[in-house]
Amino acid sequence: MQDIKELFVAIGKPNVDENMQNLLSDGIIDSMDVIMLVVEIEKRYKKPLKSEFIINECFESFETIAAMIDKAMQ
């Protein structure tokens, strides 16, 4: 989960932590944050993230982000 935390720090959201849920639904992050996260993920893994993975459900918690990255980078 440290990798996910580093992504949030990179986009200027160091206050987001792994205990938080419903990140998008509760307005903790917004669509611009998602775009910045996608850019950071692509930079970190040196691979573009397919649009099928850029859906709200994938950005609700550290767990859903980690699962999405695992699936997307296979």
PyMOL commands that set and color helices and strands:
alter all, ss='L'
color gray80, all
select helices_A, chain A and resi 2-10+31-45+51-53+56-59+62-72
alter helices_A, ss='H'
color red, helices_A
deselect
rebuild
show_as cartoon
